[in-house]
C-alpha cells in the first residue's frame, strides 16, 4: 500500500510518475476534459490546523476526478481524547479510499498509516510538508522547462516547508541554499542524512544573501512565525527583519529568477507587495498547481497512475 508521509519515501521514478500524470491532467483540464477516474471513491480529510489551499486543492481534485471529499476537524473526528487514535483511524479508514491529514504531531500521521488500512497523505505536519514541496518542483519545471542546473534560494526560517523542499530538491537534482540566521537553519543531522541518502545533492545554508541569491532560479520565502509558534512572534520578527524579500533583495538575483511563496503570506513582513504581486512572482501559479498536483498524488497513492 502506498502512502505519502515523507518525501524520503519516494524515488525519483515516483516523483516523475506523479508529475507526469499531474501535467497530463492539468493540460486536459485546461481543454475542458476532466476524466472521471475516481468515480465512487471517497477522500476524507482530517485537519488539526486550518487551511485554505490544502483543503480546497484536495476537495477540487477529488470532485474533478469524479470522486467525493469529506472534511472533519480533529474535534469532529474525536481526536484529542474522545476516542483512541487507532480506533478513529480504523473507523475513518473503513469509510474512505484515501485519507489526508493536516496535523501538528507527526505521530498522528504515523498512527493513521499503521491503523487505518488505506493510503495516507501527509497534508502537513510540524516536521513535513511534502505536498507543497512536490508542487514547488512541479511549478519550477513548468516555469523553466526542466530542472537541470536550477537553484533555489530559500530566504527565512528553516521550517517544515524548507525541510521538505530540500528533500524534493535533492531527489530532483536541484541545488538549494537556505539563507537564515543562526539557530533557524536546517538541522545538521538532517543535512547529514540528506547527503548520505542523496550523495550528489547540493543542499546548504548561509547567512550571506549574495551567496544564496547568486545564480538563483527561484527566490523562495515563507512566514516567519508558523502555527503553534505564536508565542515567539515578537522575537521572530526582530530576528528575521533583515531577511525580508523585497525589491532590493530580488535585484541580487538574476533577472530570470522567479519568486515563490507557499502562502499564506504576511505581506509587509517576509515579503513586500511589490515582489509577491510583481512580474517575477509565480506564487499564485504555484497555489493553483496544488490542485493539479493533488490529482496526480491521489491517483499515485491509489495506484491508478497509468
N, C-alpha and C positions, 0 to 999 in steps of 0.2 A: 504493500500500500504506500502511495506517495503522500508526502507532506511537504509543506514549505515552512520550516521552523527557522532555520538559519541558512544563509546563502552558502555557508561552508558545506552544506549537504548536497549542493548542486555541482555538476560537472560542467565544463564549457559546452558540451553537447546538449545538456539540459537547458542551459540558458539560450542557446541557439534555437532549440525547438520552441521554447516559449516565445522568443522574439519573432520567429518565422510565422507562427500562427497568429500572433497579435498583429503583425504587419499586414498579413493577408486579410484578416477580419476587418481591420481599420479601412483598408482600401476598398473592400466590398461594401462596408457601411457607408462610405462617402458616395457610393454609387446607388445607394438606396437598397442594397442587398443585405439582409440580416438573416442568415441561415439559422433555422430553429434547431440547433444542435443539442440543446438541453431541455427539450420539452418534457415536462413531468418531473424534472429534477428540482430539489429544494436546497438552497443555501441558507443556513442560519448564521446570523452574526450576533456575537455576544461581546458587548463593549463595557469595560470599566471606565474608559476615557471617552469624552465626547469627540466627535469628528464630523467634518464636512466631506472631504474628498474620499476618505476610506469607505464610509458608509455608502455615499452616493455612487461611487465607482463600482462597488460590488452589486448594489441594487440594480443599477442601469445595465451592467454587464449581464447579469442573470436574465433580466427582462428581455434584453435584445437577443439573447440566445434562446429564448422561449421558455425559460425556467421561472421560478419564483424565489423570492427572498423574504426571510422572516428576521425581524430585528428584535433583540432582547437586551435591555440594560442588565448589568450584573445583578441589580436588585431584583428585577423581574425573573431572572434565571435562578435566583435563590443562592447565588454565590455570595459568601460572606457570613455564613452562619446558619441559614435556614436548613440547608442540606449539605451533606458531604460532597465535595467537588466531584469525586469519582461517580457518585450517583447522578449528579446533574449532567456530567459528560455522557454517561450511558443513556440517559433519557433523551437528551438532545440528539445524540447520535442515532437513536432509533427512529427519529422523525426526519432526519436530514441525510442528504447525499454528501455534503461537504460543510464544514464549519469554519468560519473566520472569526478570530478573536483579536480584540484590541485591549491590552491589559497593562497594568503596572508590572506585576510579577511575571517573570519568565517561567516560573514553576507552574503557574496556572495553565499555560500553553502546553508544557511538558505533560501535565496530568491529563489534559484532554487527548493528547496523542496516545497516551497509554490506555485510556479507558473508553473513549468514545466509539471506537470501531469504524470510524470514517476518516477520510482525508481532512487534515487540519491545515489552515493557512494562518500564519502569524501576520496579522494586520498591523501590529506594533506591540512592542514591549519596551520596558525601560532599557533593555540591552540591545534590541534589534529592531530594524525597520526594513525588512527585505523587499516588500512590495514597492516601497518608494525607491530603493536603490536600483531595482530592476527597471523601473520606469525611467529613472535618470539616464541609465546607459542606453535604453531603448530610444529615448529622446535625443541623446548625443548622436547615435548612429543615424537617426532620421535627419538630424540637422547637418551633419558633416559628410554623410555618405558611407563612411567606415570609421573605425576606431583606431586605426594604425597611427602611431606616434602622437596620440592625443594625450592631453594632460588636464587634470582637474586641480584647480587651486581652491581649497576649502578654507574659507576665512571665518573663524569663530570657534565655537565650542566643539570639542571632540566627543560629541554625544552619540546616541544610538543611530542617528542618521549618518554621521561621519563614519561610524564603525561599519555599518552595512555597506555604505558607498565604497569604502576601502576594500572590502571583500569583493564586491562586484567589479571594481576596477582591476583588482588582481586577477580575477577569473578571465576578464575580457582583454587583458594586456594593456590597460590604460594606466599611466602613471598618475600619482596623486600626492600633493603636498598639503598638509594641514598647517595653516598659519594660525597659531593660537598662543595665548600667554601660558607660561609655565603653570602646571597644575590643572590645565584644562585640555591637554592634548590626548591623542590616542595613547593607551597604556603600553608600556614597553613589553609586557608579557604578550599582549595582543599582537604587537608588531612582530615579535619573535615567532609566534605561532604562524602568522600570515606568511612570513618569509620562509619558514620551514615547509609549509604546505604548498606555497607557490614560489619556488626559488627564483624565478625570473621576474617576480613582481617588483615594482618600484614605488613603494609607499613610504613616505617620510613626513617629518614635521619640522617646523621652524617658527621663529617669531619675526622673520625678515620678509616684509611684504614684497620687496623686489625679487627675492629668490623665488617665492611662491608664485608670483604673477608672471615671471619670465616664461615666455613660450606657452602660457596657459591657453587652452582651448575653451575651458569653462571656468568661470568665477562663481563659486557656489557659497551660499551662506544659509544659516538657519537662525531661529530665535536664540537669544542669549539665555533665556530662562524657560525651561521646559515645564510641562505639567508635573506637579509634585515637588518643584524647586522654588515655589513662590516665596518661601521664607528667605531665600538667597537673592531675591530680585535686586535689591538696592546695591548689594555688594557686586553682583554680576554686571550691573550697568556701569559701575565705576571701572571694573577690570576690563570689560570689553569695549568701553567707549572708543579707544583708538582703532578698533577693528571694524568700524562701520564701513560697509561697502557703499561708497558714494562716487560721484563723477571723477574726483581727483584720483581715487584708488583705481577705478576702471581704466584710467589713462595709462597706468603702469602695465596693463596687459596689452597684448596685440589687438589691433582694431578688429580682427576677425573673431575675437573671443566673444562668447555668449554668456549671459548671466542666468543663473538658476537659483531657485529657492523652492523648498518643498512645501511651503505655506502651512499654516497661516503666517503672514509677515507682520512684524511690528514696525510699521513704516515710521521712519524718523529715528529708529534705534539701529538695528543691524543693517538696514538698507534704506536708502532715500527714495522718494517718489521718482526722481529723475532717472534712477537706474532701473527700478522694477517696471516702470512704465515706458522705458526708453527703447530705442531701436535694437539694442543688443540683447534685450531680455527675451528669453523663451520660457519664462516661469509659468505662463498660462497655457502654452502648448504642452509643457511638462505636466500641468494639472489635468488637462484634457486626456492626456495619454494614460493617466491612472486607470481610466475605464477600459481602454483598449488593451492595456497590459493585463488587467484583471480577467478579461475574456480568455486570453491565451493561458494565463496561470491556472484558472479554474479547469479549463479543458486538459491542461497538463496533469494536474493532480488527480483528475478523474480518468487519466489515461485514455483520453479521447482525441489527442493530437494525431493527425494523420501524417 
